[in-house]
Structure formats: structure tokens, C-alpha cells
Amino acid sequence: MLKIGLTGGIASGKSVVATRLSGLGAVLVDADALARDVVEPGTPGLASVVEAFGAEMLDGDGRLDRARLGSVVFGNPSQLAVLNGIVHPLVRQAAAGIIAAAPAGAIVVQDIPLLVETGQGSGFHLVLVVDAPDDVRIARMLEHRGMTADEARSRMAAQASREARLAAADVVLDNSGSLADVTAQVDRLWAERLVPFARNLRRSVRAVRAGMAVLSVPQQDWAAQAARLGARIQAAAPDDILAVDHIGSTAVPGLAAKDVIDLQVTVSDLNAADRIAPLLAAAGFPAVPGVGFDTPKPTDPDPAQWQKRFHANADPGRPANVHVRAAGSSGWRYALLFRDWLRNDPQAAALYEDHKRALTGQFAGSKGTHAYAEAKEPWFTDVAWPRMDGWAARTGWAPPSYAS
């Protein structure tokens, strides 16, 4: 199943988006609703709240007086932590039951107000953030919730900052406009990204990539995107993955590149690579058959040193390649050295960019990127290899080592 984390600050309009996704066919897990359910009269959750905060938190009917409890915990981090420690595990348990009952291939949307605060982003295939400027959210709270401006700001201050939520987002839905505007965004996302992503996951295939090799101007958020993808990969097999590194052109600040994130997953050996393949596929990175070797370089012609396993993203909205290599192998070392050489030698980066631009012009009429990729290989061997090897010798560069 495709697991989507949905979040947004108070009064951002997250519930509107959740309702629309549910209407389109998603299985909705509403953390707010579950948080109410787990403290209903007679539940262990309510008993724990009364034990921690006192019987005065109950109204005349024996139900939780939410307004009174809110006045105690909001603005008081220690008290809020106590409440979260009671409610959050119960909500997660209830959510797990709903998810387990979802049909195979479902798109499951978990509506979690504190997704960023609780660091749950790596547990989802995508994180959707519903966003609106702070002044718009304050105005909504004043108009629709009867709050004062100070109360609204206090509620916002108790949550993650807008900047932190945006940094955690794979998709940002702008809800500063009309209901029709945000609904249209959700509908496009559903049809163009979520449904194909779920289908690719079910079939365990990479997303289709159309078009020719086209260089993009450097994107400031490539590193942040790579970090989010890497965290998901690491979380998929923490016992076997030694490291996940951003490699390739998008890992070099200022370098024009195809808009494809390349990641290197370091494992102890290729047996571990094969063992984690199903876990990577479930996390959204299925194996791509027929790609098992890098091109050997003259100083180490042993093909065994250049073996790898290759995976690619099933998400049509974010092309990504995942190279799974054994720690210490020549292919593993080359990928890290090449990246660090380009990062630290502006002339080398310029030389590589010029070479790529020449090839994109040469293969402008070709379909796909295979011919472009093949044409780059001699440059890696004849030009890059001796220069970067010399740079490593001069600077004392060495790859990381991992304790056995």
C-alpha cells in the first residue's frame, strides 16, 4: 500500500484536504478523531489522563473537559509532553489497526497534526503539507474558532514552525486561496502522482521516465530531497544499511544536472543487498533488473569490484536512482571520490558540466537517456579517473570506514 503522511499547522485547512482525499478513494486515518476516541469514558486512556492531571479534567457527565485540559497543557511543554505520552501511543495503536485492515494496494492517508514534531516523516512514502501564511491562519482562527489573536498565536507556537513543516514536505498544498483552488490541487495530485505511485508499488516497478536527457539549473533543495529519500531508505532496513549518501551531479552544489537524485546505499556485501531488496521495494524503491555492474576502471579491472544492485523510485513525481554497493568495493569508492572531487575542485566541476552540455546537444534528438549515459562513460575513465585519483593523493582523501 501507498502510505501518505498528511499534516499542516492549525487552521491551515488540513481537514479539507483529508476529506477530499477520502472522497477520491483514500483510506483515511484521522489522528485527531482517534485522539478523541482513545479518551472516551471507560477507556484506559481517559483513566490515565485523570491519573496524571486530576479528576477536575472531567465534566459533569464524566467526559474529558478538553477546554480545561487545553488550558493546562498549551504553553506548558512539560505538561504537554505528559499528555502526548499518554495519547500518542494509543493513537498509533488504533491507527495500526485501521491500516492493517486496508485492502492491498490501497492509498492510506494518515492525518497527523504533529507529524513533524514527532519525527514520523521517514515512515511514509510521501509527506503532504497543507500550507497557508501565518496571517491567514490567524484570521481563520479569529473568524471560525472565536479565538483572540493572542490565543491563536499561542496555539501556533505550540506546534512546529511553518519553516520546519515545509522542510519536511515532499508535496506542499497551498491553501491560501479558495476551496476550489486547493481541491483542484488535490485532484491533480491524486490523478498524476498518488494513483500511479500506488500502482507502481503494487507491481514493484520503477516509475516511467519519459523524454530526453535535459540538464536542469541547480536546485537548492536537491540536498533536502535527497536527505528525505535517504531517511526512508535507512528506515526500511536499519540493521543492514551502513550509510545512505547523496552522490552524482545533484550532490554537487551549483552543478547543472538531470533532475534525478542519485543515492548510494552502503551494505556489508551483496548478500545484504539482496536481502534488503524487498524492503527497499516496499519503501518505494523497487529493484531494476538487468543493471548489476558499473564500468570497471583501468586501475582496477576486476568486474567483481564493480558489482552493485540498482533500484529506482516508484514515485512518478521524484525520479531517483539507488545504487546499492558493498563497502570498500571499487565502485563504492569511485562514487564517493567523484562527488567529493567535484565538490572541492571548481575547475573539475566546470569541466564535467561542459562535457555534459556537449553530450546533451549531441543527443538532443534521441529518445530516452541511454545513449547519453553510454557516451559519458569514456570520459569517466579517461578524463575523470586520473584527475580525481591525483586529487585524492594530494589531499589525503579517504572513504569512510565501518566497524565490522
Contacts in CASP RR format, 6 or more apart in sequence:
PFRMAT RR
TARGET T0000
AUTHOR 0000-0000-0000
METHOD contacts of the structure
MODEL  1
MLKIGLTGGIASGKSVVATRLSGLGAVLVDADALARDVVEPGTPGLASVV
EAFGAEMLDGDGRLDRARLGSVVFGNPSQLAVLNGIVHPLVRQAAAGIIA
AAPAGAIVVQDIPLLVETGQGSGFHLVLVVDAPDDVRIARMLEHRGMTAD
EARSRMAAQASREARLAAADVVLDNSGSLADVTAQVDRLWAERLVPFARN
LRRSVRAVRAGMAVLSVPQQDWAAQAARLGARIQAAAPDDILAVDHIGST
AVPGLAAKDVIDLQVTVSDLNAADRIAPLLAAAGFPAVPGVGFDTPKPTD
PDPAQWQKRFHANADPGRPANVHVRAAGSSGWRYALLFRDWLRNDPQAAA
LYEDHKRALTGQFAGSKGTHAYAEAKEPWFTDVAWPRMDGWAARTGWAPP
SYAS
1 99 0 8 1.000
1 102 0 8 1.000
1 104 0 8 1.000
1 105 0 8 1.000
1 106 0 8 1.000
1 107 0 8 1.000
1 108 0 8 1.000
1 198 0 8 1.000
1 201 0 8 1.000
2 105 0 8 1.000
2 106 0 8 1.000
2 107 0 8 1.000
2 108 0 8 1.000
2 125 0 8 1.000
2 126 0 8 1.000
2 194 0 8 1.000
2 197 0 8 1.000
2 198 0 8 1.000
2 201 0 8 1.000
3 99 0 8 1.000
3 108 0 8 1.000
3 110 0 8 1.000
3 123 0 8 1.000
3 124 0 8 1.000
3 125 0 8 1.000
4 21 0 8 1.000
4 26 0 8 1.000
4 107 0 8 1.000
4 108 0 8 1.000
4 109 0 8 1.000
4 110 0 8 1.000
4 124 0 8 1.000
4 125 0 8 1.000
4 126 0 8 1.000
4 127 0 8 1.000
4 128 0 8 1.000
4 194 0 8 1.000
5 109 0 8 1.000
5 110 0 8 1.000
5 111 0 8 1.000
5 112 0 8 1.000
5 115 0 8 1.000
5 120 0 8 1.000
5 121 0 8 1.000
5 124 0 8 1.000
5 126 0 8 1.000
5 127 0 8 1.000
5 128 0 8 1.000
6 14 0 8 1.000
6 17 0 8 1.000
6 18 0 8 1.000
6 21 0 8 1.000
6 109 0 8 1.000
6 110 0 8 1.000
6 111 0 8 1.000
6 112 0 8 1.000
6 115 0 8 1.000
6 127 0 8 1.000
6 128 0 8 1.000
6 130 0 8 1.000
7 14 0 8 1.000
7 111 0 8 1.000
7 112 0 8 1.000
7 113 0 8 1.000
7 114 0 8 1.000
7 115 0 8 1.000
7 116 0 8 1.000
7 127 0 8 1.000
7 128 0 8 1.000
7 129 0 8 1.000
7 130 0 8 1.000
7 165 0 8 1.000
7 168 0 8 1.000
8 14 0 8 1.000
8 113 0 8 1.000
8 129 0 8 1.000
8 130 0 8 1.000
8 131 0 8 1.000
8 165 0 8 1.000
9 113 0 8 1.000
9 130 0 8 1.000
9 137 0 8 1.000
9 156 0 8 1.000
9 159 0 8 1.000
9 160 0 8 1.000
9 162 0 8 1.000
9 165 0 8 1.000
10 113 0 8 1.000
10 137 0 8 1.000
10 141 0 8 1.000
10 152 0 8 1.000
10 155 0 8 1.000
10 156 0 8 1.000
10 159 0 8 1.000
11 132 0 8 1.000
11 137 0 8 1.000
11 138 0 8 1.000
11 140 0 8 1.000
11 141 0 8 1.000
11 144 0 8 1.000
11 145 0 8 1.000
11 152 0 8 1.000
12 130 0 8 1.000
12 131 0 8 1.000
12 132 0 8 1.000
12 137 0 8 1.000
12 175 0 8 1.000
13 130 0 8 1.000
13 132 0 8 1.000
13 175 0 8 1.000
13 182 0 8 1.000
14 111 0 8 1.000
14 113 0 8 1.000
14 130 0 8 1.000
15 111 0 8 1.000
16 130 0 8 1.000
16 175 0 8 1.000
16 179 0 8 1.000
16 182 0 8 1.000
16 183 0 8 1.000
17 128 0 8 1.000
17 130 0 8 1.000
17 173 0 8 1.000
17 175 0 8 1.000
17 182 0 8 1.000
17 186 0 8 1.000
18 28 0 8 1.000
18 30 0 8 1.000
18 109 0 8 1.000
18 111 0 8 1.000
20 183 0 8 1.000
20 186 0 8 1.000
20 187 0 8 1.000
21 28 0 8 1.000
21 107 0 8 1.000
21 109 0 8 1.000
21 186 0 8 1.000
21 190 0 8 1.000
22 28 0 8 1.000
22 109 0 8 1.000
24 186 0 8 1.000
24 187 0 8 1.000
24 190 0 8 1.000
25 107 0 8 1.000
26 106 0 8 1.000
26 107 0 8 1.000
26 108 0 8 1.000
26 109 0 8 1.000
26 194 0 8 1.000
27 98 0 8 1.000
27 99 0 8 1.000
27 102 0 8 1.000
27 103 0 8 1.000
27 106 0 8 1.000
27 107 0 8 1.000
27 108 0 8 1.000
27 109 0 8 1.000
28 109 0 8 1.000
28 111 0 8 1.000
29 95 0 8 1.000
29 98 0 8 1.000
29 99 0 8 1.000
29 108 0 8 1.000
29 109 0 8 1.000
29 110 0 8 1.000
29 111 0 8 1.000
30 111 0 8 1.000
31 91 0 8 1.000
31 95 0 8 1.000
31 110 0 8 1.000
31 111 0 8 1.000
31 112 0 8 1.000
31 113 0 8 1.000
31 114 0 8 1.000
32 111 0 8 1.000
32 113 0 8 1.000
34 90 0 8 1.000
34 91 0 8 1.000
34 94 0 8 1.000
34 95 0 8 1.000
35 87 0 8 1.000
35 91 0 8 1.000
37 43 0 8 1.000
37 94 0 8 1.000
38 45 0 8 1.000
38 87 0 8 1.000
38 90 0 8 1.000
38 91 0 8 1.000
38 94 0 8 1.000
39 45 0 8 1.000
39 46 0 8 1.000
39 49 0 8 1.000
39 64 0 8 1.000
39 87 0 8 1.000
40 46 0 8 1.000
40 63 0 8 1.000
41 61 0 8 1.000
41 62 0 8 1.000
41 63 0 8 1.000
44 90 0 8 1.000
45 86 0 8 1.000
45 87 0 8 1.000
45 90 0 8 1.000
46 64 0 8 1.000
48 86 0 8 1.000
49 57 0 8 1.000
49 64 0 8 1.000
49 69 0 8 1.000
49 83 0 8 1.000
49 86 0 8 1.000
49 87 0 8 1.000
50 57 0 8 1.000
50 58 0 8 1.000
52 82 0 8 1.000
52 83 0 8 1.000
52 86 0 8 1.000
53 69 0 8 1.000
53 72 0 8 1.000
53 79 0 8 1.000
53 82 0 8 1.000
53 83 0 8 1.000
56 68 0 8 1.000
57 64 0 8 1.000
57 65 0 8 1.000
57 68 0 8 1.000
57 69 0 8 1.000
57 72 0 8 1.000
58 64 0 8 1.000
58 65 0 8 1.000
59 65 0 8 1.000
69 83 0 8 1.000
72 79 0 8 1.000
73 79 0 8 1.000
73 80 0 8 1.000
73 82 0 8 1.000
73 83 0 8 1.000
74 80 0 8 1.000
74 154 0 8 1.000
74 155 0 8 1.000
74 158 0 8 1.000
75 154 0 8 1.000
75 157 0 8 1.000
75 158 0 8 1.000
80 158 0 8 1.000
84 114 0 8 1.000
88 114 0 8 1.000
88 118 0 8 1.000
95 110 0 8 1.000
99 108 0 8 1.000
99 110 0 8 1.000
102 108 0 8 1.000
104 202 0 8 1.000
105 198 0 8 1.000
105 201 0 8 1.000
105 202 0 8 1.000
106 198 0 8 1.000
107 194 0 8 1.000
107 195 0 8 1.000
107 198 0 8 1.000
109 128 0 8 1.000
110 124 0 8 1.000
112 118 0 8 1.000
112 120 0 8 1.000
113 159 0 8 1.000
114 159 0 8 1.000
114 160 0 8 1.000
115 121 0 8 1.000
115 127 0 8 1.000
115 168 0 8 1.000
116 160 0 8 1.000
116 164 0 8 1.000
116 165 0 8 1.000
116 168 0 8 1.000
117 159 0 8 1.000
117 160 0 8 1.000
121 127 0 8 1.000
121 168 0 8 1.000
121 228 0 8 1.000
121 231 0 8 1.000
122 228 0 8 1.000
122 231 0 8 1.000
122 232 0 8 1.000
122 234 0 8 1.000
122 235 0 8 1.000
123 232 0 8 1.000
123 235 0 8 1.000
124 232 0 8 1.000
125 197 0 8 1.000
125 201 0 8 1.000
125 232 0 8 1.000
125 283 0 8 1.000
125 284 0 8 1.000
125 315 0 8 1.000
126 170 0 8 1.000
126 171 0 8 1.000
126 194 0 8 1.000
126 197 0 8 1.000
126 315 0 8 1.000
127 168 0 8 1.000
127 169 0 8 1.000
127 170 0 8 1.000
127 171 0 8 1.000
127 228 0 8 1.000
128 169 0 8 1.000
128 170 0 8 1.000
128 171 0 8 1.000
128 172 0 8 1.000
128 173 0 8 1.000
128 189 0 8 1.000
129 165 0 8 1.000
129 166 0 8 1.000
129 168 0 8 1.000
129 169 0 8 1.000
129 171 0 8 1.000
129 172 0 8 1.000
129 173 0 8 1.000
130 173 0 8 1.000
130 175 0 8 1.000
130 182 0 8 1.000
131 162 0 8 1.000
131 165 0 8 1.000
131 166 0 8 1.000
131 169 0 8 1.000
131 172 0 8 1.000
131 173 0 8 1.000
131 174 0 8 1.000
131 175 0 8 1.000
131 176 0 8 1.000
132 140 0 8 1.000
132 174 0 8 1.000
132 175 0 8 1.000
132 176 0 8 1.000
132 177 0 8 1.000
133 162 0 8 1.000
133 176 0 8 1.000
134 156 0 8 1.000
134 162 0 8 1.000
136 176 0 8 1.000
137 152 0 8 1.000
137 156 0 8 1.000
138 149 0 8 1.000
138 152 0 8 1.000
138 153 0 8 1.000
138 156 0 8 1.000
141 147 0 8 1.000
141 151 0 8 1.000
141 152 0 8 1.000
141 155 0 8 1.000
142 148 0 8 1.000
142 149 0 8 1.000
142 152 0 8 1.000
145 152 0 8 1.000
147 155 0 8 1.000
166 172 0 8 1.000
167 224 0 8 1.000
168 228 0 8 1.000
170 225 0 8 1.000
170 228 0 8 1.000
170 318 0 8 1.000
171 189 0 8 1.000
171 193 0 8 1.000
173 182 0 8 1.000
173 185 0 8 1.000
173 186 0 8 1.000
173 189 0 8 1.000
174 181 0 8 1.000
174 182 0 8 1.000
174 185 0 8 1.000
175 181 0 8 1.000
175 182 0 8 1.000
192 316 0 8 1.000
193 315 0 8 1.000
193 316 0 8 1.000
193 317 0 8 1.000
196 207 0 8 1.000
196 316 0 8 1.000
197 207 0 8 1.000
197 314 0 8 1.000
197 315 0 8 1.000
197 316 0 8 1.000
197 317 0 8 1.000
200 206 0 8 1.000
200 207 0 8 1.000
200 286 0 8 1.000
200 314 0 8 1.000
200 315 0 8 1.000
200 316 0 8 1.000
201 281 0 8 1.000
201 282 0 8 1.000
201 284 0 8 1.000
201 286 0 8 1.000
201 314 0 8 1.000
204 281 0 8 1.000
204 286 0 8 1.000
204 287 0 8 1.000
204 314 0 8 1.000
205 286 0 8 1.000
205 314 0 8 1.000
206 286 0 8 1.000
206 288 0 8 1.000
206 311 0 8 1.000
206 312 0 8 1.000
206 313 0 8 1.000
206 314 0 8 1.000
207 312 0 8 1.000
207 313 0 8 1.000
207 314 0 8 1.000
207 315 0 8 1.000
207 316 0 8 1.000
207 317 0 8 1.000
207 319 0 8 1.000
208 316 0 8 1.000
209 319 0 8 1.000
209 368 0 8 1.000
209 369 0 8 1.000
210 368 0 8 1.000
211 367 0 8 1.000
211 368 0 8 1.000
211 369 0 8 1.000
212 360 0 8 1.000
212 363 0 8 1.000
212 364 0 8 1.000
212 365 0 8 1.000
212 366 0 8 1.000
212 367 0 8 1.000
212 368 0 8 1.000
212 369 0 8 1.000
212 372 0 8 1.000
213 258 0 8 1.000
213 359 0 8 1.000
213 360 0 8 1.000
213 363 0 8 1.000
213 366 0 8 1.000
213 368 0 8 1.000
213 369 0 8 1.000
213 372 0 8 1.000
213 373 0 8 1.000
214 258 0 8 1.000
214 259 0 8 1.000
214 360 0 8 1.000
215 256 0 8 1.000
215 257 0 8 1.000
215 258 0 8 1.000
215 356 0 8 1.000
215 357 0 8 1.000
215 360 0 8 1.000
216 256 0 8 1.000
216 257 0 8 1.000
216 258 0 8 1.000
216 259 0 8 1.000
217 256 0 8 1.000
218 253 0 8 1.000
218 254 0 8 1.000
218 255 0 8 1.000
218 256 0 8 1.000
218 257 0 8 1.000
219 250 0 8 1.000
219 259 0 8 1.000
222 246 0 8 1.000
222 250 0 8 1.000
222 251 0 8 1.000
222 257 0 8 1.000
222 261 0 8 1.000
223 246 0 8 1.000
223 251 0 8 1.000
223 253 0 8 1.000
225 261 0 8 1.000
225 318 0 8 1.000
226 246 0 8 1.000
226 250 0 8 1.000
226 251 0 8 1.000
226 261 0 8 1.000
226 263 0 8 1.000
227 246 0 8 1.000
229 261 0 8 1.000
229 263 0 8 1.000
229 313 0 8 1.000
229 318 0 8 1.000
229 320 0 8 1.000
230 244 0 8 1.000
230 263 0 8 1.000
231 244 0 8 1.000
232 283 0 8 1.000
232 284 0 8 1.000
233 241 0 8 1.000
233 244 0 8 1.000
233 263 0 8 1.000
233 265 0 8 1.000
233 280 0 8 1.000
233 283 0 8 1.000
233 285 0 8 1.000
233 322 0 8 1.000
234 241 0 8 1.000
234 244 0 8 1.000
235 283 0 8 1.000
236 276 0 8 1.000
236 279 0 8 1.000
236 280 0 8 1.000
236 282 0 8 1.000
236 283 0 8 1.000
237 276 0 8 1.000
237 279 0 8 1.000
237 280 0 8 1.000
240 267 0 8 1.000
240 268 0 8 1.000
240 272 0 8 1.000
240 275 0 8 1.000
240 276 0 8 1.000
241 265 0 8 1.000
241 266 0 8 1.000
241 267 0 8 1.000
241 276 0 8 1.000
242 266 0 8 1.000
242 267 0 8 1.000
242 268 0 8 1.000
242 327 0 8 1.000
242 402 0 8 1.000
243 264 0 8 1.000
243 265 0 8 1.000
243 266 0 8 1.000
243 400 0 8 1.000
243 402 0 8 1.000
244 263 0 8 1.000
244 264 0 8 1.000
244 265 0 8 1.000
244 266 0 8 1.000
245 251 0 8 1.000
245 263 0 8 1.000
245 264 0 8 1.000
245 266 0 8 1.000
245 335 0 8 1.000
245 336 0 8 1.000
245 339 0 8 1.000
246 261 0 8 1.000
246 262 0 8 1.000
246 263 0 8 1.000
246 339 0 8 1.000
247 262 0 8 1.000
247 263 0 8 1.000
247 264 0 8 1.000
247 323 0 8 1.000
247 335 0 8 1.000
247 336 0 8 1.000
247 338 0 8 1.000
247 339 0 8 1.000
248 257 0 8 1.000
248 262 0 8 1.000
248 335 0 8 1.000
248 338 0 8 1.000
248 339 0 8 1.000
249 255 0 8 1.000
249 256 0 8 1.000
249 257 0 8 1.000
249 258 0 8 1.000
249 262 0 8 1.000
249 342 0 8 1.000
249 352 0 8 1.000
249 356 0 8 1.000
250 257 0 8 1.000
250 259 0 8 1.000
250 260 0 8 1.000
250 261 0 8 1.000
250 262 0 8 1.000
251 262 0 8 1.000
251 339 0 8 1.000
251 343 0 8 1.000
252 339 0 8 1.000
252 342 0 8 1.000
252 343 0 8 1.000
252 349 0 8 1.000
253 343 0 8 1.000
254 349 0 8 1.000
255 342 0 8 1.000
255 349 0 8 1.000
255 352 0 8 1.000
255 353 0 8 1.000
256 353 0 8 1.000
256 356 0 8 1.000
256 357 0 8 1.000
257 356 0 8 1.000
258 369 0 8 1.000
259 319 0 8 1.000
260 319 0 8 1.000
260 320 0 8 1.000
260 321 0 8 1.000
261 318 0 8 1.000
261 319 0 8 1.000
261 320 0 8 1.000
261 321 0 8 1.000
262 320 0 8 1.000
262 321 0 8 1.000
262 323 0 8 1.000
263 320 0 8 1.000
263 321 0 8 1.000
263 322 0 8 1.000
263 323 0 8 1.000
264 322 0 8 1.000
264 323 0 8 1.000
264 324 0 8 1.000
264 325 0 8 1.000
264 332 0 8 1.000
264 335 0 8 1.000
264 336 0 8 1.000
265 273 0 8 1.000
265 280 0 8 1.000
265 322 0 8 1.000
265 323 0 8 1.000
265 324 0 8 1.000
265 325 0 8 1.000
266 325 0 8 1.000
266 326 0 8 1.000
266 327 0 8 1.000
266 332 0 8 1.000
266 402 0 8 1.000
267 273 0 8 1.000
267 276 0 8 1.000
267 324 0 8 1.000
267 325 0 8 1.000
267 326 0 8 1.000
267 327 0 8 1.000
268 326 0 8 1.000
268 327 0 8 1.000
268 402 0 8 1.000
268 404 0 8 1.000
269 326 0 8 1.000
270 307 0 8 1.000
270 308 0 8 1.000
270 309 0 8 1.000
270 324 0 8 1.000
270 326 0 8 1.000
273 308 0 8 1.000
273 309 0 8 1.000
273 324 0 8 1.000
273 325 0 8 1.000
273 326 0 8 1.000
274 309 0 8 1.000
276 324 0 8 1.000
277 287 0 8 1.000
277 309 0 8 1.000
277 311 0 8 1.000
280 286 0 8 1.000
280 287 0 8 1.000
280 311 0 8 1.000
280 322 0 8 1.000
280 324 0 8 1.000
281 287 0 8 1.000
281 311 0 8 1.000
284 313 0 8 1.000
284 314 0 8 1.000
284 315 0 8 1.000
285 311 0 8 1.000
285 312 0 8 1.000
285 313 0 8 1.000
285 314 0 8 1.000
285 320 0 8 1.000
285 322 0 8 1.000
286 311 0 8 1.000
286 312 0 8 1.000
286 314 0 8 1.000
287 309 0 8 1.000
287 310 0 8 1.000
287 311 0 8 1.000
288 310 0 8 1.000
288 311 0 8 1.000
288 312 0 8 1.000
290 310 0 8 1.000
291 308 0 8 1.000
291 310 0 8 1.000
292 307 0 8 1.000
292 308 0 8 1.000
292 309 0 8 1.000
292 310 0 8 1.000
293 303 0 8 1.000
293 306 0 8 1.000
293 307 0 8 1.000
293 308 0 8 1.000
294 306 0 8 1.000
294 308 0 8 1.000
294 331 0 8 1.000
294 334 0 8 1.000
295 306 0 8 1.000
295 377 0 8 1.000
295 380 0 8 1.000
295 381 0 8 1.000
296 302 0 8 1.000
296 303 0 8 1.000
296 305 0 8 1.000
296 306 0 8 1.000
296 330 0 8 1.000
297 330 0 8 1.000
297 334 0 8 1.000
297 380 0 8 1.000
297 381 0 8 1.000
297 385 0 8 1.000
298 381 0 8 1.000
298 385 0 8 1.000
299 385 0 8 1.000
299 389 0 8 1.000
300 306 0 8 1.000
300 330 0 8 1.000
302 330 0 8 1.000
305 329 0 8 1.000
305 330 0 8 1.000
305 331 0 8 1.000
306 329 0 8 1.000
306 330 0 8 1.000
306 331 0 8 1.000
307 325 0 8 1.000
307 326 0 8 1.000
307 329 0 8 1.000
308 323 0 8 1.000
308 324 0 8 1.000
308 325 0 8 1.000
308 329 0 8 1.000
308 331 0 8 1.000
309 323 0 8 1.000
309 324 0 8 1.000
310 321 0 8 1.000
310 322 0 8 1.000
310 323 0 8 1.000
310 324 0 8 1.000
311 321 0 8 1.000
311 322 0 8 1.000
311 324 0 8 1.000
312 319 0 8 1.000
312 320 0 8 1.000
312 321 0 8 1.000
312 322 0 8 1.000
313 319 0 8 1.000
313 320 0 8 1.000
313 321 0 8 1.000
313 322 0 8 1.000
323 335 0 8 1.000
325 331 0 8 1.000
325 332 0 8 1.000
325 335 0 8 1.000
326 332 0 8 1.000
327 402 0 8 1.000
328 399 0 8 1.000
332 399 0 8 1.000
333 399 0 8 1.000
334 385 0 8 1.000
336 399 0 8 1.000
336 400 0 8 1.000
337 388 0 8 1.000
337 389 0 8 1.000
337 392 0 8 1.000
337 397 0 8 1.000
337 399 0 8 1.000
338 380 0 8 1.000
338 384 0 8 1.000
338 388 0 8 1.000
340 397 0 8 1.000
341 348 0 8 1.000
341 384 0 8 1.000
341 387 0 8 1.000
341 388 0 8 1.000
341 391 0 8 1.000
341 392 0 8 1.000
341 397 0 8 1.000
342 348 0 8 1.000
342 349 0 8 1.000
342 352 0 8 1.000
343 349 0 8 1.000
344 391 0 8 1.000
344 395 0 8 1.000
345 391 0 8 1.000
348 384 0 8 1.000
348 387 0 8 1.000
348 388 0 8 1.000
348 391 0 8 1.000
351 383 0 8 1.000
352 379 0 8 1.000
352 384 0 8 1.000
355 376 0 8 1.000
355 379 0 8 1.000
355 383 0 8 1.000
356 376 0 8 1.000
359 372 0 8 1.000
359 375 0 8 1.000
359 376 0 8 1.000
360 372 0 8 1.000
362 375 0 8 1.000
363 371 0 8 1.000
363 372 0 8 1.000
363 375 0 8 1.000
366 372 0 8 1.000
391 397 0 8 1.000
392 398 0 8 1.000
END
